[in-house]
């Protein structure tokens, strides 16, 4: 079957059937939100909201476009003009792929809230995704992933990481013989971290 981009099947969805996802780390400052409102007021919606359809609940979960969704909720003039409908492009992917898609969309154009981004890494890790998978699908390097893991402070995120020893204490017998008990400080042997 030939691949067809979701944008070729945009549908009009009542805003009441659309819900934000629980993981989006993208933050837009008030001046940019005003600019987005001005843009939608002047030009209309030029890009659809990307959603995942939950058939059992007849609900659309936002993958990308949360701030465009906010504009219609927060501005009665836009809501009325659009007759309470939003253009939606539907993707059918599992949660981890949707999270990755959200991050790719956001990173291509904006900034992220660090705490929310670290929660994304945590959730992907809990879904069984490796650092290599996260790096590939979210466009992050290993250092960025490590920093985000450190923010969450959860040791479970580090269970698959092999740590080297930065130092190890010298045995007591070695200490006594090397210092001859002359009140010298404890000696440590250095090892290179892995």
C-alpha positions as CSV (number, residue, x, y, z in Angstrom):
1,X,0.0,0.0,0.0
2,X,1.3,3.4,-0.9
3,X,2.0,5.9,1.9
4,X,-0.3,8.9,2.0
5,X,0.5,11.8,4.4
6,X,-2.3,12.4,7.0
7,X,-2.6,16.1,5.8
8,X,-4.4,14.9,2.7
9,X,-7.3,13.7,4.9
10,X,-8.0,16.7,7.1
11,X,-11.4,16.5,8.8
12,X,-13.4,19.1,10.7
13,X,-13.9,18.0,14.4
14,X,-16.0,19.7,17.1
15,X,-13.6,21.3,19.6
16,X,-15.5,19.5,22.4
17,X,-14.3,16.1,21.1
18,X,-10.6,17.2,21.2
19,X,-8.4,16.8,24.3
20,X,-4.9,17.8,25.1
21,X,-2.3,15.0,25.7
22,X,-0.8,14.7,29.2
23,X,2.9,15.0,28.2
24,X,3.4,18.0,25.9
25,X,6.5,19.9,27.3
26,X,6.1,22.8,24.8
27,X,5.6,26.2,26.4
28,X,4.5,29.4,24.6
29,X,5.0,32.8,26.2
30,X,2.1,35.3,26.3
31,X,3.5,37.5,23.5
32,X,3.7,34.5,21.2
33,X,0.2,33.3,22.2
34,X,-1.1,36.8,21.3
35,X,0.8,36.6,18.0
36,X,-0.7,33.1,17.3
37,X,-4.2,34.5,18.0
38,X,-3.5,37.5,15.7
39,X,-2.3,35.1,13.0
40,X,-5.4,32.8,13.3
41,X,-7.7,35.9,13.4
42,X,-6.1,37.3,10.2
43,X,-5.4,34.1,8.2
44,X,-7.6,31.5,9.8
45,X,-6.3,28.0,10.6
46,X,-3.7,27.3,8.0
47,X,-2.4,24.1,9.7
48,X,-4.5,21.3,11.1
49,X,-4.2,20.0,14.6
50,X,-2.5,16.6,14.6
51,X,-4.5,14.1,16.7
52,X,-4.8,10.4,17.6
53,X,-8.4,9.1,17.5
54,X,-9.7,7.0,20.5
55,X,-12.6,5.1,18.9
56,X,-13.9,3.8,22.3
57,X,-14.5,7.3,23.6
58,X,-15.0,9.1,20.2
59,X,-12.3,11.5,21.3
60,X,-9.3,13.1,19.5
61,X,-6.1,13.4,21.6
62,X,-3.7,16.2,20.5
63,X,-0.3,15.2,19.3
64,X,0.6,18.6,17.9
65,X,-1.3,21.9,17.9
66,X,-2.2,22.4,21.5
67,X,-1.7,26.1,21.3
68,X,-3.9,26.4,18.2
69,X,-6.5,24.5,20.2
70,X,-6.1,26.9,23.1
71,X,-6.9,29.8,20.8
72,X,-10.3,28.5,19.8
73,X,-11.1,27.8,23.5
74,X,-10.0,31.1,24.8
75,X,-11.3,33.5,22.1
76,X,-15.0,33.5,21.5
77,X,-14.6,35.4,18.2
78,X,-12.5,32.6,16.8
79,X,-14.8,29.9,18.2
80,X,-17.8,31.5,16.5
81,X,-16.1,32.2,13.2
82,X,-14.9,28.5,13.1
83,X,-18.4,27.3,14.2
84,X,-16.6,25.4,17.1
85,X,-14.7,23.2,14.6
86,X,-11.0,22.6,14.2
87,X,-9.2,21.1,11.2
88,X,-7.7,17.8,12.3
89,X,-5.2,15.5,10.7
90,X,-5.3,12.0,12.3
91,X,-2.3,9.7,12.9
92,X,-2.6,6.2,14.1
93,X,0.4,5.4,16.2
94,X,1.1,3.9,19.7
95,X,1.7,6.2,22.6
96,X,5.6,6.1,22.4
97,X,5.5,7.1,18.7
98,X,2.9,9.8,19.4
99,X,5.2,11.2,22.2
100,X,8.1,11.2,19.8
101,X,6.0,12.9,17.2
102,X,5.0,15.6,19.6
103,X,8.6,16.3,20.5
104,X,9.8,16.3,16.9
105,X,7.1,18.8,16.0
106,X,7.9,21.0,19.0
107,X,11.7,20.9,18.7
108,X,11.5,22.0,15.0
109,X,9.9,25.3,16.1
110,X,10.0,26.1,19.8
111,X,11.3,25.6,23.3
112,X,10.5,23.0,26.0
113,X,9.8,23.2,29.7
114,X,12.7,21.2,31.1
115,X,10.6,19.5,33.9
116,X,8.0,18.4,31.4
117,X,10.7,17.2,29.0
118,X,12.3,15.1,31.7
119,X,8.9,13.6,32.5
120,X,8.7,12.6,28.8
121,X,12.1,10.8,29.0
122,X,10.9,9.1,32.2
123,X,7.6,7.9,30.6
124,X,9.4,6.7,27.5
125,X,11.9,4.8,29.7
126,X,8.9,3.3,31.6
127,X,7.4,2.2,28.3
128,X,10.7,0.3,27.7
129,X,12.4,2.7,25.3
130,X,16.2,2.7,25.5
131,X,18.4,5.8,25.5
132,X,19.3,5.0,21.9
133,X,15.6,4.9,20.9
134,X,15.0,8.2,22.7
135,X,18.0,9.8,21.1
136,X,17.0,8.6,17.6
137,X,13.3,9.5,17.8
138,X,13.5,12.7,19.8
139,X,16.7,14.1,18.3
140,X,18.6,14.3,21.6
141,X,22.2,13.4,22.3
142,X,23.2,11.1,25.2
143,X,24.3,14.0,27.5
144,X,20.9,15.7,27.1
145,X,19.1,12.5,27.9
146,X,21.3,12.0,31.0
147,X,20.6,15.6,32.2
148,X,16.9,15.1,31.8
149,X,17.1,11.8,33.7
150,X,19.0,13.5,36.5
151,X,16.2,16.1,36.9
152,X,13.6,13.4,37.7
153,X,15.9,12.0,40.4
154,X,14.6,8.5,39.8
155,X,17.3,5.8,40.1
156,X,15.2,3.4,38.0
157,X,16.1,5.6,34.9
158,X,19.8,4.7,35.5
159,X,19.4,0.9,36.0
160,X,20.8,0.0,32.5
161,X,23.8,2.4,32.8
162,X,27.2,1.0,33.7
163,X,29.0,3.3,36.1
164,X,32.8,3.2,36.7
165,X,34.4,3.9,40.0
166,X,35.8,7.4,40.4
167,X,37.9,6.3,43.3
168,X,38.3,3.4,45.7
169,X,39.7,3.5,49.2
170,X,43.0,1.9,49.9
171,X,42.9,-1.1,52.2
172,X,43.7,-0.2,55.8
173,X,46.9,-2.3,55.8
174,X,48.1,-0.4,52.8
175,X,47.2,2.9,54.5
176,X,49.1,2.1,57.7
177,X,52.2,0.9,55.8
178,X,52.2,3.9,53.4
179,X,51.7,6.6,56.0
180,X,53.4,4.9,58.9
181,X,50.7,6.4,61.1
182,X,52.2,9.9,60.8
183,X,48.8,11.7,60.7
184,X,48.8,11.8,56.9
185,X,45.5,12.0,55.1
186,X,43.8,9.0,53.5
187,X,45.3,8.0,50.1
188,X,43.0,7.1,47.2
189,X,43.9,5.4,44.0
190,X,42.4,7.0,40.9
191,X,40.5,5.1,38.3
192,X,39.3,6.5,35.0
193,X,35.4,6.6,34.9
194,X,34.0,4.4,32.0
